[in-house]
Amino acid sequence: MKLILNTPGLYLCKRGECFQIQNDDEKQEIAAVKVDQIMIATHAAITTDAIELALENNIDIIFLKSTGQPMGRVWHSKLGSITTIRRKQLFLQDIPFGLQLIKEWLAEKMDNQIRVLNKLAVNRRDEERRELIKETVQKLETQKKNILSIRNDETVNNVRNSLLGYEGTAGRVYFETLGKLIPEKYAFESRSRNPALDPFNCMLNYAYGILYSSVEKACIIAGLDPYIGILHTDNYNKKALVYDMVEMYRGYMDEIVFRLFSTKKVQEDFFDRIEEGYYLNKQGKQLLIGEYDKELKVKMNYRGRRIEFANIIQYDCHQIANRILKEDLKC
């Protein structure tokens, strides 16, 4: 389970082999063996004993910005990638194997976008909207084919602009369609990031922030360096590999957020309006995190396995690390 501290003034300490959460009114104890991650999303205090208990149980502690994006974390000093994988990662932009990985990841992203739209079509009686979904799916299929048709002997460095162009075109038509399918009061025209220009994008930005954290953790546990990317360039302090890999899983977050809006669980007071942007407040975060936690327990068929959603990203990262290790590169 994830231990989430998002109420100002909370105090997290150790009591035996449990974490104890205190506030002015009550105390709650949670066994460390039941916790796999601690997320601190607000002003809270944590003792060094609690940090030590987390490290002993291989529980990472993540500090989140108000947007939900991780700004820092604490993990065990022995937890890290092996040198061989890191060295091989540096070659991936310049060899066909790196392009193969990126093509697979972007195709997976578009497959998930198509899956989301096809599920929405099932519940649409409006023929006009069903036709809109059908046309969008066809456009996504076209961009996916464009990506997969890139020659296998090319490298990412040689075709980066083409890859980003195909991905960008697919993203634009996908979100334009979602903006028309969502309940009319929350309709939007396109993606907006920081700040979000509408409630849907606001909640989606926070959901992606949670996703970034999950992918980064999975990379580290699998021995992958989150800063050495393939499609995204390695700028200073930029988690380029996280940005590459997160594309495969965005569709799951899109589905969660869209479901919250379409089932009318989202309320207008879940958002704070600051100047021209929308920001998710405590109530909105609680709703989203609760829905995300429920989704983590859902089992699904994935790459020939029956697996919980919570384990998908970690499974993929281990598979990718093993493939990189087996690749015959001169390092």
ABEGO torsion letter per residue (X at the ends): XBBBBABBGBBBBBBEABBBBBBAABBBBBBAAABABBBBABBBBBBAAAAAAAAAAGBBBBBBBAAGBBABBBBBAABBBBAAAAAAAAAAAABAAAAAAAAAAAAAAAAAAAAAAAAAAAABABAAAAAAAAAAAAAAAAAAAAAAABBAABBAAAAAAAAAAAAAAAAAAAAAAAAAABBAAABBABBBBOBBABAAAAAAAAAAAAAAAAAAAAAAAAGBBAABBAABBBBBGBBAAAAAAAAAAAAAAAAAAAAAAAAGABBAAABBBBEABBBBBAAAAAAAAAAAAAAAABBBBBGGBBBBAAAAAAAAAAAAAAAAAABBBBX
